[in-house]
Amino acid sequence: MHFFDNTFSSLIHSKNFRYFWIGQCVSVMGTWVQRTAQTWLVYKMTNSAFLVGLLAAAQFLPILLLTLVAGTLIDRYSKRLILIITQSGFLLLGVVMTVLVYTNIVQYWEVVAIASVTGCCKVLIPQRGSRLLWSWWGTKTYSTGSP
């Protein structure tokens, strides 16, 4: 049980880490739901597995192509600002997708465009998260986030 005490102690001892962890859990779950819904929507609209594959490529290609650029952006600008921009971007994209679907005017190219912009927001997450946690706790407590 000592392993769990050290691992999860950061959720008890650090308010910043607790907020970050809960926020990331909500954000990641929302992203999973949106990704699943987009895939299902495209398949229902087109009945084409190939177009579903293109949708996946549109979402993950920015991650492949822009990862190195994202690292330099994270180093140059405020991590907090990038966190706010990316999370706001995810929220806005989700709202746009919801409006398009509920008004029944959604088209395939719109879903692909939203997936591509989502991929551009996702490219900043790993670098931003690790550097933000590093700036909060440094090397000594980085593994658990606890002071």
Helices and strands as residue ranges (DSSP letters): H 2-13, H 15-46, H 49-76, H 79-102, H 108-122, H 125-137
